[in-house]
Amino acid sequence: MTCCEVMNQLGGEFSVDASDESDAKFAVKGTVCPWGTEQAKLNPILCRLTKGIISKVVSNVYDNARVETLKTMGHGDDCCYFEVFIPN
């Protein structure tokens, strides 16, 4: 998935984690922060920047896609987890 490739090129470790049966949504999971976990904890805007990058890449493929942040390492979670919703 292109959004994972972009985040990985920035130094993160992101992958597609799940997809529902109709492929209407999928999840992107990051286990290594491209900005550094400690930097993200000091600057939570970096978590929003990650979401923005994922949103932009996804919107280039799917019109009206929506990305929700469920977890971030910057907020002390064990990973970053974003759900992507694609309208029918």
Contacts in CASP RR format, 6 or more apart in sequence:
PFRMAT RR
TARGET T0000
AUTHOR 0000-0000-0000
METHOD contacts of the structure
MODEL  1
MTCCEVMNQLGGEFSVDASDESDAKFAVKGTVCPWGTEQAKLNPILCRLT
KGIISKVVSNVYDNARVETLKTMGHGDDCCYFEVFIPN
1 15 0 8 1.000
1 16 0 8 1.000
1 26 0 8 1.000
1 28 0 8 1.000
2 57 0 8 1.000
2 61 0 8 1.000
3 14 0 8 1.000
3 28 0 8 1.000
3 53 0 8 1.000
3 54 0 8 1.000
3 57 0 8 1.000
3 58 0 8 1.000
4 14 0 8 1.000
4 15 0 8 1.000
4 16 0 8 1.000
4 28 0 8 1.000
6 53 0 8 1.000
6 57 0 8 1.000
7 14 0 8 1.000
7 28 0 8 1.000
7 30 0 8 1.000
7 34 0 8 1.000
7 50 0 8 1.000
7 53 0 8 1.000
7 54 0 8 1.000
8 14 0 8 1.000
8 34 0 8 1.000
10 34 0 8 1.000
10 35 0 8 1.000
10 53 0 8 1.000
11 32 0 8 1.000
11 34 0 8 1.000
12 30 0 8 1.000
12 32 0 8 1.000
12 33 0 8 1.000
12 34 0 8 1.000
13 30 0 8 1.000
13 31 0 8 1.000
13 32 0 8 1.000
14 28 0 8 1.000
14 29 0 8 1.000
14 30 0 8 1.000
14 31 0 8 1.000
14 80 0 8 1.000
15 28 0 8 1.000
15 29 0 8 1.000
15 30 0 8 1.000
16 26 0 8 1.000
16 27 0 8 1.000
16 28 0 8 1.000
16 29 0 8 1.000
17 26 0 8 1.000
17 27 0 8 1.000
17 28 0 8 1.000
17 29 0 8 1.000
17 81 0 8 1.000
18 26 0 8 1.000
18 27 0 8 1.000
19 25 0 8 1.000
19 26 0 8 1.000
19 27 0 8 1.000
20 26 0 8 1.000
23 86 0 8 1.000
24 85 0 8 1.000
24 86 0 8 1.000
24 88 0 8 1.000
25 83 0 8 1.000
25 84 0 8 1.000
25 85 0 8 1.000
25 86 0 8 1.000
26 83 0 8 1.000
26 84 0 8 1.000
27 81 0 8 1.000
27 82 0 8 1.000
27 83 0 8 1.000
27 84 0 8 1.000
28 54 0 8 1.000
28 80 0 8 1.000
28 81 0 8 1.000
28 82 0 8 1.000
28 84 0 8 1.000
29 79 0 8 1.000
29 80 0 8 1.000
29 81 0 8 1.000
29 82 0 8 1.000
30 73 0 8 1.000
30 79 0 8 1.000
30 80 0 8 1.000
30 81 0 8 1.000
31 79 0 8 1.000
31 80 0 8 1.000
33 39 0 8 1.000
33 40 0 8 1.000
33 46 0 8 1.000
33 50 0 8 1.000
33 73 0 8 1.000
33 74 0 8 1.000
33 80 0 8 1.000
34 50 0 8 1.000
35 43 0 8 1.000
35 46 0 8 1.000
35 49 0 8 1.000
35 50 0 8 1.000
37 73 0 8 1.000
37 74 0 8 1.000
39 46 0 8 1.000
40 46 0 8 1.000
40 47 0 8 1.000
40 72 0 8 1.000
40 73 0 8 1.000
40 74 0 8 1.000
41 73 0 8 1.000
41 74 0 8 1.000
41 75 0 8 1.000
41 76 0 8 1.000
44 72 0 8 1.000
44 74 0 8 1.000
44 75 0 8 1.000
46 74 0 8 1.000
47 69 0 8 1.000
47 72 0 8 1.000
47 73 0 8 1.000
47 74 0 8 1.000
47 75 0 8 1.000
47 80 0 8 1.000
50 72 0 8 1.000
50 80 0 8 1.000
50 82 0 8 1.000
51 67 0 8 1.000
51 69 0 8 1.000
51 82 0 8 1.000
52 67 0 8 1.000
54 67 0 8 1.000
54 82 0 8 1.000
54 84 0 8 1.000
55 65 0 8 1.000
55 67 0 8 1.000
58 65 0 8 1.000
58 67 0 8 1.000
58 84 0 8 1.000
58 86 0 8 1.000
59 65 0 8 1.000
62 86 0 8 1.000
63 87 0 8 1.000
64 86 0 8 1.000
64 87 0 8 1.000
65 84 0 8 1.000
65 85 0 8 1.000
65 86 0 8 1.000
65 87 0 8 1.000
66 84 0 8 1.000
66 85 0 8 1.000
66 87 0 8 1.000
67 82 0 8 1.000
67 83 0 8 1.000
67 84 0 8 1.000
67 85 0 8 1.000
68 82 0 8 1.000
68 83 0 8 1.000
68 85 0 8 1.000
69 80 0 8 1.000
69 81 0 8 1.000
69 82 0 8 1.000
70 81 0 8 1.000
70 82 0 8 1.000
70 83 0 8 1.000
71 77 0 8 1.000
71 78 0 8 1.000
71 79 0 8 1.000
71 80 0 8 1.000
71 81 0 8 1.000
72 80 0 8 1.000
72 81 0 8 1.000
73 79 0 8 1.000
73 80 0 8 1.000
74 80 0 8 1.000
END
